[in-house]
């Protein structure tokens, strides 16, 4: 497992895991695009900011377990399914995301689905 090789220490001390943010970036973007959602739509559905989603997909942010759990639920995945996909990507040696800066080229209005029954 990649996590054991990265230096998990005693008493909760842990070294940063090399490439983890890039693995998270690739998986989040891949799932979002497979659903045909923009970053703004994902942000609205998950209750997160557009900026946070952009930074997550750029690999410059990825430390919040709470946000990953919210995203898993938004994607219809369990947290363990999302983490397994990230772990698999991490094992493949992810590289820094390429392409745009992560933001839509045109402003996109936030969209939130109403809970059923409203």
C-alpha positions in Angstrom: 0.0 0.0 0.0 1.4 3.4 -0.8 0.5 4.8 2.6 2.8 2.4 4.4 5.7 3.2 2.2 5.5 6.9 2.9 6.6 7.0 6.5 3.6 6.9 8.8 5.0 7.5 12.2 4.1 7.1 15.8 1.6 9.2 17.8 -0.1 10.6 14.7 3.0 12.1 13.2 3.0 11.6 9.4 5.1 12.8 6.5 3.3 14.3 3.5 2.6 11.7 0.9 4.3 12.5 -2.3 1.9 12.9 -5.2 -1.3 12.6 -3.1 -2.7 16.0 -4.1 -2.1 15.1 -7.8 -3.8 11.8 -7.4 -6.8 13.5 -5.7 -6.8 16.1 -8.5 -6.9 13.6 -11.3 -9.7 11.4 -9.7 -11.9 14.3 -8.8 -11.6 15.8 -12.3 -12.2 12.4 -14.0 -15.3 11.7 -12.0 -16.7 15.3 -12.4 -16.1 15.2 -16.2 -17.7 11.7 -16.4 -20.9 13.2 -15.0 -20.8 16.1 -17.4 -20.6 18.7 -14.6 -18.7 21.9 -14.6 -16.5 22.9 -11.6 -19.2 25.4 -10.6 -21.9 22.7 -10.7 -19.8 20.3 -8.6 -19.1 23.1 -6.1 -22.8 23.9 -5.8 -23.9 20.3 -5.5 -21.2 19.6 -2.8 -21.6 22.8 -0.9 -18.0 23.8 -1.6 -16.6 27.0 -3.3 -15.7 27.1 -6.9 -12.2 28.2 -5.9 -11.8 25.1 -3.7 -12.8 22.8 -6.5 -10.4 24.5 -8.9 -7.5 24.3 -6.5 -8.4 20.6 -5.8 -8.3 19.8 -9.5 -5.0 21.7 -9.9 -3.4 19.7 -7.2 -2.7 22.7 -5.0 -5.2 21.8 -2.4 -6.4 18.4 -1.1 -6.0 18.1 2.6 -9.6 18.2 3.9 -11.1 14.8 4.7 -14.5 16.6 5.3 -14.4 17.9 1.7 -13.5 14.5 0.3 -16.4 12.9 2.1 -18.8 15.6 0.8 -17.5 15.1 -2.7 -17.8 11.3 -2.4 -21.5 11.7 -1.4 -22.1 14.1 -4.3 -20.6 11.6 -6.7 -22.8 8.9 -5.3 -19.8 7.0 -3.9 -18.9 5.9 -0.5 -15.8 7.6 1.0 -13.9 4.3 0.8 -14.7 4.0 -2.9 -13.3 7.5 -3.6 -10.3 6.8 -1.4 -9.7 3.5 -3.2 -9.7 5.3 -6.6 -7.3 7.9 -5.2 -5.1 5.1 -3.8 -5.0 3.3 -7.1 -4.1 6.5 -8.9 -1.4 7.2 -6.3 0.1 3.8 -6.9 0.4 4.5 -10.6 2.7 7.4 -9.9 0.5 10.5 -10.7 1.9 13.5 -12.4 1.1 17.1 -12.0 -2.2 18.0 -13.7 -1.8 19.6 -17.2 -4.0 22.1 -19.0 -6.1 24.9 -17.8 -5.9 26.7 -14.5 -9.0 24.8 -13.4 -11.7 27.4 -13.9 -14.3 27.4 -16.5 -13.6 29.7 -19.5 -17.0 31.4 -19.1 -18.8 32.2 -15.9 -21.2 29.4 -14.9 -24.2 30.1 -12.6 -24.2 27.8 -9.6 -26.8 25.1 -9.8 -28.3 23.3 -6.8 -30.8 20.6 -7.1 -33.8 20.9 -4.8 -34.4 18.0 -2.4 -37.3 15.9 -3.5 -40.6 17.0 -2.0 -40.1 20.7 -2.4 
